[in-house]
């Protein structure tokens, strides 16, 4: 019986090539898009799932309040927190503490290797599942000046291979300016790509005790550490969090210890990658809203493809009614007919699935280049989110979708009355027409939502790209400073001389040295006050260390006062006493305007400073963040950055000249460069990727919906061929016939616009909430999206309508 079903199904598919092709194309495109999106979603949701007991691991987060205002929402907190919570709360099974993450220069045989590193305590390797290839997990980070290298670094730095990693144990390597060599105590496997922590070198936390002092273990106000807790089996994290206010009151006594009201929370490890809106993030993070949006798009695309199948199958009911009538007269039961029509659905979907998987493999490099992720089909079959469970769930979804999309047409077709069909008195079901119309409305509702979403995403990205940031970063070449040259009494003179020499080149317009760059999270200084205002509580300001040419090079305007002058700087930082603040800082400190802040004194770092100038506000970070209140100090360091405003007439020559001069002034330091605008715009990388993905797959969704309405309109118009002929004989014009045939479909699209617009408004408003500075959602955006949907539908239907209208009346009247 089943073999016969397959034979008949294949015969029907071959007989109705147009409808089969439309159906198959829609399903292939839909399933391909869904598979590709699900790879991305599975990868993003799989972060940190590989850790043993990952469901019991939490990160401690810390909110700080001053004068009732949130001044920090971060993952960074005080050195004592992890150990004290582990001691105070019996719910805690283990903890680990880490500090000072960043880019380090590893030196061996006068060769320099840059790597992302982290100072971690001795619990780190047993707390997380980052297995050692060689070395002792329990003691690898126990002693000062111990280091564990990743497998990649063992190969890159020492030329080692898997057979001789053990020979590296006990060897030494220098890091940055430390004269004390670090001893290699282990080689670990590279951190998995799906880990929010990404480091190739782990240095022992005990090293910081030696170099920074004992406060890194005992301080309640030096905030430079990150802590993770592992809770015991069965412990409810929310219940433990309820004990944290008492913990804060016990150790901080309000704001008497740290100067801030401290509130602590637990963030599940599974959320650290996708749901981190925290400052001072040390992990690899992404936007969870974007990921779930992609999942919704995948669902829309697949449902639209299945809706096409339902619509086209039921629309052909008149054509297949006689077939059903004859089969019933010949003795076929309703059950057998349902089995026949379901088999057609299964065969079409299975063929579409096989073609879609092949197409997904072909398009894999294209997708990976857009999202910059190591995606593959294996993410859906074992190593992605949920492991094999994901593959089983997806399989069940496919089977359920295939059967559900096939059931309605199967029941609708098998329900025909044989006597009515064969007598010619069979009429089209009003209910069936209503169902098809509802499905078309759903398809275009989804299309409108996706069109509006894509339009607003690109409008927001364009807004951020063109927004006046308050500084000019075009044609600014940045060179990381000479971090391997020690800072001494000659450092400022050397920096000044290097800048002067480089500015002699005609291609260099200006030069500046700074510790900080745009786009980077700035450090904060707490409890800043105006001198003489003892009644007010201190405020919190971000800080940037810059030289006297910084504002000129980046074209940041002074609102009042003067710029820095050479005498403001001193190799002895304690002799520096002048500051420049921005307008936001002046307002926060209570000054009436910029002019009134000049020549005033403020108290920070427990000493008085003179405000010599006020600069206009600028966007230090992306437009997702509000403008920060900042003070600028004329501090110098070799480990900062040099920025050069250059012409681009001969870029290669200019860089070569600067490199030669850099090596002359700073021998032994590695030379590298980047452009400030590229660095700053990396903050929008994930948003740009999200825009590209949504636009691409939204286009596919609209294409699939258009395929459906194309097939449906083609069949509907073919049923009205004789009517068209009669109208033409009676004098109807081609335009009136096209309008007649198109209007029914366009009404459905208009209904979809009415339904889809508020849904789209809610979705994009939720997405825009992530940005401190954003576009307004305006009415014309929905009008434009609606017009596009109407235009697409009209072009799709009108091609069929025009062809029917151009048909000779003589031929039309013979059609039945």
C-alpha positions as a printed Julia matrix, in Angstrom:
816×3 Matrix{Float64}:
   0.0    0.0     0.0
   2.7    2.5     1.01
   4.64   1.69   -2.15
   1.55   2.54   -4.16
   1.17   5.8    -2.25
   4.72   6.77   -3.18
   4.17   5.9    -6.84
   0.96   7.96   -7.08
   2.52  10.84   -5.15
   5.5   11.01   -7.5
   3.16  10.78  -10.51
   1.07  13.71   -9.23
   4.16  15.78   -8.52
   5.4   15.17  -12.05
   2.01  15.93  -13.59
   1.72  19.27  -11.75
   5.26  20.52  -12.24
   4.55  24.2   -11.64
   2.85  23.72   -8.29
   5.34  21.07   -7.23
   8.24  23.35   -8.15
   6.75  26.31   -6.27
   6.06  24.15   -3.24
   9.48  22.51   -3.35
  11.3   25.8    -3.84
   9.5   27.39   -0.91
  10.22  24.42    1.34
  13.9   24.18    0.3
  14.52  27.88    0.84
  12.58  27.85    4.11
  14.29  24.78    5.56
  17.73  25.97    4.4
  17.24  29.35    6.05
  15.91  27.71    9.19
  18.84  25.28    9.4
  21.38  28.08    8.94
  19.76  30.3    11.55
  19.45  27.42   14.01
  23.18  26.75   13.69
  23.85  30.31   14.78
  21.29  30.17   17.6
  22.54  26.77   18.8
  26.13  28.04   18.86
  25.23  31.17   20.84
  23.1   29.22   23.33
  25.81  26.59   23.82
  28.27  28.96   25.53
  29.81  27.54   28.71
  27.66  24.4    28.6
  30.82  22.28   28.43
  31.8   23.04   32.03
  31.13  20.34   34.57
  28.34  21.46   36.92
  27.78  24.52   34.71
  24.22  24.81   36.0
  25.59  25.4    39.52
  28.14  28.08   38.58
  27.33  31.77   39.04
  29.17  35.02   38.58
  29.02  37.66   41.32
  27.87  41.03   40.01
  28.05  44.29   41.93
  25.85  47.4    41.72
  27.09  50.53   43.46
  24.96  53.44   44.52
  25.95  56.96   45.59
  23.32  59.46   46.72
  20.7   56.96   45.62
  22.0   56.83   42.04
  23.43  53.79   40.33
  27.06  54.65   39.53
  28.27  51.2    38.5
  26.57  48.09   37.2
  29.49  45.77   36.84
  31.07  42.35   37.07
  34.07  43.78   38.88
  34.17  43.96   42.66
  36.38  43.79   45.75
  39.15  41.2    46.41
  37.55  39.76   49.52
  34.06  39.06   48.18
  34.46  35.53   46.8
  36.37  34.13   49.75
  34.12  35.84   52.31
  30.9   34.6    50.69
  32.34  31.07   50.54
  33.11  31.31   54.24
  29.83  32.95   55.32
  27.36  30.95   53.27
  27.22  27.19   53.6
  25.37  27.08   50.27
  28.67  27.79   48.47
  30.72  24.76   47.49
  33.66  26.51   45.8
  34.81  29.87   44.45
  37.49  31.3    42.19
  38.93  34.81   41.85
  40.71  36.45   38.93
  42.15  39.86   38.08
  44.02  42.08   35.61
  42.83  40.6    32.31
  44.32  42.09   29.19
  46.89  41.8    26.43
  50.32  40.74   27.65
  53.63  40.58   25.85
  55.28  37.19   26.37
  59.01  37.27   25.62
  61.31  34.38   24.74
  64.71  34.63   23.06
  64.08  38.33   22.34
  60.91  37.47   20.43
  57.64  39.05   21.52
  54.31  37.19   21.47
  51.12  39.09   22.3
  48.42  37.13   24.1
  45.24  37.67   26.09
  46.06  36.71   29.66
  44.52  36.61   33.11
  45.72  36.35   36.69
  43.78  33.47   38.25
  43.86  31.83   41.67
  44.78  28.21   42.29
  41.1   27.11   42.28
  40.53  28.3    38.71
  41.56  25.16   36.83
  39.59  22.8    39.08
  36.61  25.19   39.27
  36.17  25.43   35.5
  36.57  22.66   32.94
  39.72  23.87   31.21
  41.75  20.64   31.27
  45.53  20.55   31.5
  47.44  18.45   29.01
  50.48  18.46   31.29
  50.84  19.82   34.8
  49.02  19.45   38.12
  45.57  21.01   38.23
  45.64  21.45   42.01
  48.97  23.28   42.15
  49.71  24.79   38.71
  48.76  28.31   39.87
  49.69  27.99   43.53
  53.04  29.8    43.55
  53.97  33.36   42.54
  55.32  33.76   39.01
  53.68  30.59   37.72
  52.13  30.5    34.28
  49.99  28.02   32.36
  50.07  28.33   28.56
  47.48  27.21   26.05
  48.34  24.46   23.61
  48.44  27.0    20.77
  50.97  29.14   22.64
  53.11  26.12   23.47
  53.36  25.5    19.74
  53.68  29.16   18.75
  56.25  30.26   21.33
  58.26  27.08   21.91
  57.57  25.1    18.75
  56.36  22.25   20.96
  54.05  19.46   19.88
  51.79  17.06   21.72
  54.61  14.62   22.28
  56.89  17.01   24.18
  54.64  19.4    26.08
  55.99  17.9    29.31
  59.45  19.24   28.44
  58.1   22.8    28.86
  57.41  22.32   32.57
  59.95  24.38   34.5
  60.99  26.54   31.56
  60.87  30.31   31.98
  59.28  33.15   30.06
  59.24  36.92   30.61
  56.02  38.94   30.69
  55.9   42.67   29.94
  58.42  44.56   32.09
  58.68  41.99   34.87
  62.34  41.16   35.48
  61.34  38.05   37.41
  60.74  35.23   34.9
  57.51  33.24   35.05
  57.9   29.49   35.35
  55.72  27.3    33.14
  53.76  24.9    35.33
  51.28  23.55   32.82
  49.98  23.41   29.27
  46.19  23.5    28.89
  43.91  22.8    25.99
  42.82  25.9    24.12
  39.68  27.4    25.59
  36.68  26.21   23.53
  35.24  28.76   21.1
  31.95  28.56   23.01
  33.52  29.88   26.22
  32.8   33.42   27.36
  36.31  33.43   28.88
  38.98  33.46   26.17
  42.58  33.47   27.41
  45.76  31.86   26.15
  47.83  32.42   29.31
  46.98  32.08   33.0
  49.29  33.69   35.54
  49.06  32.88   39.23
  47.04  35.28   41.37
  49.74  34.94   44.03
  51.99  36.95   41.71
  49.77  39.99   42.32
  50.21  39.55   46.07
  53.95  39.86   45.49
  53.82  42.76   43.01
  50.73  44.76   44.07
  50.66  43.94   47.77
  48.51  42.04   50.22
  45.48  44.26   49.58
  44.59  42.06   46.56
  43.31  39.54   49.11
  42.17  41.73   51.99
  40.82  45.01   50.6
  37.2   46.05   50.88
  37.55  49.12   48.67
  40.05  48.29   45.9
  37.74  47.07   43.15
  39.74  45.13   40.56
  38.62  41.48   40.84
  36.08  39.08   39.37
  34.55  36.22   41.37
  32.63  33.07   40.47
  30.78  30.79   42.9
  29.76  27.16   42.58
  26.68  26.39   44.68
  26.02  23.05   46.32
  23.53  20.63   44.78
  19.95  21.63   45.39
  20.73  25.22   46.44
  18.35  27.86   45.12
  20.34  30.87   43.89
  17.44  33.27   44.46
  17.22  32.24   48.11
  20.94  32.8    48.56
  20.66  36.24   46.94
  18.14  37.24   49.6
  20.96  36.99   52.16
  23.21  39.44   50.28
  21.7   42.7    51.66
  22.6   41.56   55.19
  26.06  40.61   53.9
  26.53  44.15   52.53
  25.31  45.76   55.72
  27.59  43.55   57.81
  30.8   44.32   55.94
  30.19  47.74   54.32
  28.03  49.35   57.05
  25.99  51.29   54.54
  28.5   53.34   52.57
  31.06  53.83   55.35
  33.68  51.36   54.04
  33.7   51.86   50.27
  31.88  55.17   49.99
  29.09  53.44   48.09
  26.04  51.36   48.92
  26.92  47.87   47.67
  24.4   45.43   46.24
  25.45  41.96   45.08
  23.72  39.54   42.73
  24.32  36.15   41.12
  24.32  35.75   37.36
  24.06  32.16   36.07
  27.04  31.09   33.99
  24.65  30.18   31.18
  23.63  33.84   30.9
  27.06  35.47   30.94
  27.46  35.38   27.17
  24.05  36.51   25.97
  22.62  38.53   28.84
  25.43  40.75   30.03
  24.63  44.46   30.18
  27.42  44.95   32.7
  30.41  47.25   32.76
  33.96  45.92   32.98
  33.02  42.75   31.15
  35.91  40.27   30.8
  33.98  37.75   28.76
  32.96  37.25   25.14
  29.41  38.59   25.06
  26.61  38.98   22.54
  23.09  40.38   22.47
  20.57  37.79   23.68
  17.68  39.76   22.18
  19.28  39.46   18.75
  19.72  35.7    19.14
  16.11  35.13   20.16
  14.98  37.42   17.34
  16.86  35.18   14.92
  15.06  32.16   16.37
  11.72  33.88   15.8
  12.71  34.66   12.2
  13.64  31.0    11.68
  10.22  29.95   12.98
   8.49  32.51   10.73
  10.36  31.3     7.66
   9.59  27.64    8.27
   5.93  28.29    9.06
   5.58  30.47    5.95
   7.01  27.65    3.83
   4.57  25.13    5.31
   1.69  27.6     4.9
   2.55  27.76    1.2
   2.13  24.0     0.99
  -1.25  24.11    2.74
  -2.5   26.97    0.56
  -1.42  25.49   -2.74
  -2.65  22.0    -1.88
  -6.11  23.14   -0.81
  -6.38  25.62   -3.67
  -6.15  22.69   -6.07
  -9.2   21.08   -4.44
 -11.41  21.53   -7.53
  -8.79  19.94   -9.75
  -8.41  16.89   -7.5
 -12.09  16.57   -6.55
 -12.86  14.33   -9.51
  -9.86  12.12   -8.62
 -11.2   11.71   -5.09
 -14.71  10.96   -6.35
 -13.49   8.21   -8.68
 -11.3    6.7    -5.95
 -14.22   6.61   -3.52
 -16.49   4.97   -6.09
 -13.71   2.42   -6.68
 -13.8    1.58   -2.97
 -11.13   3.79   -1.43
 -11.8    4.7     2.2
 -11.25   8.12    3.74
  -8.35   6.63    5.73
  -6.66   5.46    2.54
  -7.16   8.82    0.86
  -5.73  10.63    3.87
  -2.75   8.29    3.76
  -2.29   9.04    0.05
  -2.32  12.83    0.48
  -0.15  12.68    3.61
   2.41  10.6     1.74
   2.65  13.38   -0.85
   3.37  15.88    1.93
   6.0   13.61    3.52
   7.75  12.91    0.22
   7.86  16.59   -0.74
   9.15  17.6     2.7
  11.78  14.85    2.83
  13.06  15.75   -0.64
  13.09  19.41    0.41
  14.98  18.56    3.61
  17.69  16.64    1.74
  18.1   19.43   -0.8
  18.11  22.03    1.99
  20.87  20.24    3.92
  23.01  20.1     0.79
  22.36  23.78    0.11
  23.18  24.68    3.74
  26.55  22.95    3.42
  27.28  24.84    0.19
  26.31  28.18    1.76
  28.13  27.47    5.05
  31.29  29.48    4.23
  29.13  32.47    3.24
  27.21  32.36    6.52
  30.36  31.91    8.61
  31.99  34.9     6.94
  29.0   37.09    7.84
  28.61  36.04   11.47
  32.31  35.31   12.12
  31.44  32.1    13.96
  32.64  28.48   13.48
  29.21  27.19   12.49
  28.5   23.76   11.05
  25.7   21.18   10.88
  27.36  19.38   13.8
  25.93  22.12   16.04
  22.51  20.62   15.39
  23.54  17.02   15.92
  25.62  16.9    19.06
  28.02  19.67   20.08
  25.61  22.61   20.07
  23.08  23.74   22.63
  21.41  20.75   24.23
  23.69  18.22   22.52
  21.86  15.28   20.89
  18.62  16.52   22.46
  18.69  19.44   20.0
  18.83  17.05   17.03
  15.93  15.01   18.44
  13.83  18.13   19.08
  14.52  19.48   15.59
  13.63  16.12   14.1
  10.34  16.07   16.0
   9.6   19.66   14.9
  10.22  18.7    11.27
   8.03  15.6    11.52
   5.29  17.52   13.31
   5.42  20.36   10.78
   5.37  17.95    7.87
   2.36  16.09    9.24
   0.46  19.2    10.33
   1.02  20.9     6.98
  -0.2   17.75    5.29
  -3.14  16.92    7.55
  -5.41  19.83    6.62
  -5.11  19.34    2.84
  -5.46  15.58    3.34
  -8.66  15.9     5.37
 -10.03  18.63    3.1
  -9.47  16.59   -0.06
 -10.64  13.27    1.39
 -13.9   14.8     2.63
 -15.36  15.35   -0.86
 -18.68  13.59   -1.5
 -18.28  11.25   -4.46
 -21.87  11.7    -5.72
 -21.62  15.51   -5.7
 -18.3   15.51   -7.48
 -19.29  13.08  -10.22
 -22.65  14.82  -10.82
 -20.77  18.11  -11.24
 -22.61  19.78   -8.36
 -19.5   20.09   -6.17
 -18.86  23.65   -4.98
 -15.81  25.3    -3.48
 -15.96  25.41    0.33
 -16.36  28.89    1.79
 -14.58  27.65    4.89
 -11.64  26.44    2.79
 -11.35  29.83    1.1
 -11.4   31.55    4.5
  -8.62  29.31    5.79
  -6.44  30.05    2.75
  -7.06  33.77    3.09
  -6.15  33.65    6.79
  -2.89  31.88    5.97
  -2.03  34.5     3.34
  -2.68  37.21    5.95
  -0.35  35.41    8.36
   2.4   35.19    5.73
   2.28  38.86    4.92
   1.89  39.88    8.54
   5.2   38.13    9.21
   6.66  39.79    6.1
   5.57  43.26    7.25
   7.09  42.69   10.7
  10.38  41.6     9.16
  10.45  44.47    6.65
   9.82  47.05    9.4
  12.42  45.42   11.64
  15.06  45.38    8.9
  14.33  49.0     7.97
  14.67  50.25   11.55
  17.8   48.2    12.27
  19.55  49.78    9.29
  18.21  53.24   10.15
  19.65  52.91   13.65
  23.01  51.68   12.34
  23.12  54.55    9.84
  22.17  57.0    12.6
  25.05  55.79   14.76
  27.47  55.93   11.85
  26.59  59.52   10.96
  26.04  60.88   14.47
  28.36  63.71   15.5
  30.45  62.1    18.23
  32.03  65.34   19.4
  35.46  64.37   18.1
  37.04  63.57   14.72
  38.62  60.15   14.32
  39.0   60.1    10.54
  42.52  59.45    9.23
  43.9   58.89   12.73
  46.58  56.2    12.86
  47.08  54.66   16.31
  50.21  52.9    17.54
  50.24  51.0    20.84
  52.86  52.52   23.15
  56.25  51.13   24.06
  55.16  48.94   26.95
  58.56  47.21   27.12
  60.36  50.51   27.79
  60.44  51.48   31.45
  58.92  54.76   32.55
  61.55  57.01   34.13
  62.46  60.68   34.44
  63.26  60.86   30.7
  60.0   59.28   29.52
  58.09  62.54   28.93
  60.98  64.12   27.05
  61.32  61.0    24.88
  57.57  60.97   24.1
  57.69  64.67   23.21
  60.77  64.2    21.02
  59.26  61.2    19.23
  56.1   63.14   18.45
  58.11  66.13   17.24
  60.21  64.0    14.93
  57.18  62.29   13.43
  55.4   65.61   12.92
  58.27  66.68   10.68
  56.86  64.4     8.0
  54.53  66.29    5.71
  52.04  63.4     5.83
  51.53  63.86    9.6
  49.35  66.79   10.65
  49.38  66.29   14.43
  50.34  63.76   17.1
  49.26  62.93   20.63
  50.0   60.45   23.39
  47.32  59.09   25.7
  46.71  56.23   28.1
  43.1   55.8    26.98
  41.33  55.51   23.64
  37.81  56.06   22.44
  35.6   53.02   22.61
  37.3   51.55   25.68
  35.69  51.34   29.1
  37.26  54.03   31.3
  38.32  53.6    34.91
  36.36  55.52   37.5
  37.32  57.7    40.42
  34.89  57.85   43.33
  34.11  60.48   45.91
  35.17  63.5    43.82
  34.18  66.81   45.46
  34.43  70.53   44.99
  36.86  72.0    47.49
  35.0   73.96   50.13
  31.71  72.17   49.58
  31.87  69.91   52.62
  28.11  69.42   52.8
  27.8   67.59   49.49
  28.61  63.95   48.97
  31.21  63.02   46.41
  30.42  62.13   42.82
  31.95  59.58   40.48
  33.91  60.61   37.39
  35.54  58.59   34.66
  39.15  59.47   33.92
  41.38  59.79   30.87
  45.11  60.44   30.91
  46.17  62.51   27.91
  48.88  64.89   26.74
  48.54  68.54   25.67
  47.93  67.64   21.98
  45.08  65.21   22.57
  42.18  67.65   22.12
  43.83  69.26   19.08
  44.49  65.93   17.34
  40.94  64.67   17.86
  39.39  68.13   17.32
  37.62  68.3    20.66
  36.59  71.88   21.35
  37.2   73.79   24.55
  34.04  75.22   26.12
  36.0   77.37   28.6
  39.49  77.86   30.03
  42.71  76.64   28.48
  44.33  73.49   27.17
  47.17  71.68   28.94
  50.63  73.22   28.64
  54.03  71.45   28.93
  54.53  72.48   32.55
  51.32  70.74   33.62
  53.02  67.35   33.23
  55.71  65.84   35.43
  57.4   62.4    35.6
  56.47  62.44   39.27
  52.73  61.95   39.15
  52.29  63.39   42.63
  53.42  66.79   41.31
  50.69  66.88   38.68
  47.85  69.09   39.94
  45.92  70.4    36.9
  42.79  68.89   35.37
  40.44  69.48   32.49
  36.84  68.27   32.82
  34.04  67.87   30.32
  30.69  69.66   30.47
  28.92  66.64   32.0
  31.46  66.52   34.82
  31.08  70.28   35.43
  27.32  69.87   35.68
  27.6   66.85   37.97
  29.95  68.78   40.28
  27.36  71.52   40.57
  28.94  74.28   38.49
  26.43  76.63   36.85
  28.26  76.57   33.51
  31.65  75.8    31.98
  33.11  79.22   32.72
  32.29  79.02   36.4
  34.23  75.73   36.72
  37.52  77.21   35.45
  40.09  78.03   38.14
  38.1   76.14   40.77
  39.59  73.34   42.84
  38.27  69.82   43.19
  39.28  67.05   45.56
  40.21  63.63   44.25
  42.83  61.02   45.18
  42.83  62.78   48.59
  44.41  65.97   47.24
  43.4   69.21   45.57
  43.51  69.77   41.81
  43.03  72.92   39.72
  40.46  72.88   36.94
  42.16  74.79   34.1
  39.66  74.03   31.34
  36.33  72.51   30.32
  35.9   70.65   27.01
  32.65  70.03   25.22
  31.01  66.65   25.71
  31.81  63.82   23.33
  30.84  60.17   23.01
  33.67  58.19   24.57
  31.86  54.92   23.83
  29.22  53.79   21.35
  25.79  55.35   21.28
  24.53  52.5    23.4
  26.04  54.4    26.32
  25.25  57.81   27.72
  27.96  60.48   27.66
  30.21  60.05   30.68
  31.33  62.77   33.1
  35.12  62.71   32.61
  38.19  64.42   33.99
  41.43  64.55   32.02
  44.83  64.46   33.7
  48.16  65.26   31.95
  49.67  61.89   32.83
  52.1   60.07   30.54
  52.97  56.43   30.24
  54.94  54.31   27.81
  52.2   51.7    27.77
  49.51  53.9    26.26
  48.93  54.91   22.67
  50.26  57.34   20.07
  47.69  58.84   17.7
  48.7   60.53   14.45
  46.43  62.61   12.24
  47.7   61.77    8.77
  47.01  62.34    5.09
  46.24  59.27    3.01
  48.09  60.17   -0.2
  50.72  57.49    0.41
  49.64  55.44    3.4
  52.24  52.68    3.07
  55.12  55.16    2.97
  53.74  57.14    5.92
  53.45  54.02    8.1
  56.97  52.94    7.12
  58.41  56.32    8.13
  56.61  56.26   11.49
  57.7   52.67   12.12
  61.35  53.52   11.44
  61.24  56.48   13.83
  59.41  54.38   16.46
  62.09  51.69   16.39
  64.74  54.39   16.69
  63.2   55.81   19.85
  61.88  52.56   21.33
  64.17  49.66   20.32
  63.06  46.21   21.42
  59.33  47.08   21.25
  56.98  45.49   18.78
  55.42  47.86   16.22
  51.76  47.55   15.28
  49.03  49.95   14.25
  45.32  50.37   13.59
  42.97  53.17   12.62
  40.86  54.85   15.26
  37.61  54.82   13.25
  37.91  51.06   12.62
  38.63  50.45   16.31
  35.69  52.57   17.46
  33.25  51.05   15.0
  34.06  47.54   16.23
  31.65  48.33   19.05
  28.88  48.04   16.46
  30.15  44.79   14.96
  27.47  42.58   16.53
  24.73  45.07   15.64
  25.99  45.27   12.05
  26.09  41.47   11.84
  22.58  41.31   13.26
  21.42  43.78   10.61
  23.01  41.78    7.8
  21.55  38.49    9.0
  18.05  39.85    9.6
  17.95  41.6     6.23
  19.13  38.5     4.38
  16.74  36.09    6.05
  13.89  38.62    6.04
  14.33  38.84    2.27
  14.1   35.05    2.1
  10.92  35.1     4.17
   9.33  37.66    1.85
  10.49  35.61   -1.15
   8.86  32.47    0.22
   5.64  34.35    0.96
   5.72  35.72   -2.59
   6.2   32.21   -3.98
   3.09  31.17   -2.11
   0.95  34.04   -3.34
   2.37  33.49   -6.85
   1.25  29.87   -6.86
  -2.09  30.65   -5.24
  -2.86  33.54   -7.59
  -1.78  31.46  -10.57
  -4.2   28.71   -9.65
  -7.03  31.09   -8.69
  -6.71  33.04  -11.94
  -6.64  29.81  -13.96
 -10.04  28.94  -12.45
 -11.44  32.26  -13.74
 -10.2   31.95  -17.31
 -13.67  31.74  -18.85
 -14.86  34.7   -16.76
 -11.93  36.74  -18.09
 -12.85  35.81  -21.65
 -16.47  36.86  -21.14
 -15.4   40.19  -19.64
 -13.09  40.89  -22.56
 -15.85  40.15  -25.05
 -18.07  42.6   -23.17
 -15.4   45.29  -23.5
 -13.31  45.05  -20.31
  -9.83  46.57  -20.6
  -6.62  44.8   -19.58
  -6.08  47.23  -16.67
  -9.58  46.64  -15.31
  -9.09  42.87  -15.5
  -5.71  43.11  -13.75
  -7.27  45.28  -11.04
 -10.17  42.83  -10.65
  -7.86  39.84  -10.27
  -5.42  41.64   -7.94
  -7.79  43.37   -5.57
  -8.75  40.28   -3.55
  -5.13  39.5    -2.77
  -4.24  43.14   -2.05
  -7.08  43.33    0.49
  -5.46  40.46    2.37
  -2.1   42.27    2.31
  -3.71  45.44    3.69
  -5.19  43.42    6.55
  -1.73  41.98    7.19
  -0.28  45.5     7.35
  -2.86  46.55    9.94
  -2.07  43.5    12.09
   1.69  43.49   11.55
   2.42  47.17   12.2
   1.73  47.19   15.97
   3.57  43.88   16.35
   6.57  45.35   14.53
   6.4   48.55   16.62
   6.54  46.57   19.86
   9.48  44.45   18.65
  11.68  47.27   17.36
  10.96  49.44   20.39
  12.19  46.59   22.59
  15.39  46.3    20.49
  16.04  50.07   20.51
  15.92  50.11   24.32
  19.54  48.87   24.26
  20.7   52.24   22.89
  21.08  55.42   24.92
  20.87  57.4    21.67
  18.45  56.11   19.07
  16.18  57.05   16.22
  12.52  57.84   16.68
  10.07  55.25   15.42
   8.06  57.3    12.91
   4.81  56.59   11.12
   6.33  56.8     7.64
   8.48  53.73    8.37
   5.36  51.6     8.64
   3.84  53.24    5.58
   7.0   52.48    3.61
   7.06  48.87    4.82
   3.38  48.51    3.94
   3.92  49.99    0.49
   6.78  47.56   -0.12
   4.59  44.64    0.94
   1.75  45.84   -1.32
   4.17  46.39   -4.2
   5.69  42.93   -3.83
   2.25  41.31   -3.67
   0.94  43.36   -6.59
   3.93  42.54   -8.81
   3.6   38.88   -7.89
  -0.14  38.71   -8.66
  -0.14  41.1   -11.61
   2.31  39.01  -13.62
  -0.26  36.22  -13.6
  -3.18  38.61  -14.09
  -1.61  40.34  -17.08
  -0.89  37.02  -18.75
  -4.5   35.94  -18.25
  -5.82  39.31  -19.43
  -3.76  39.15  -22.62
  -5.12  35.72  -23.53
  -7.37  35.61  -26.59
 -11.09  35.51  -25.63
 -11.64  32.66  -28.06
  -9.03  30.6   -26.24
 -10.38  31.64  -22.82
 -13.93  30.58  -23.62
 -12.73  27.16  -24.7
 -10.87  26.6   -21.41
 -13.66  24.68  -19.71
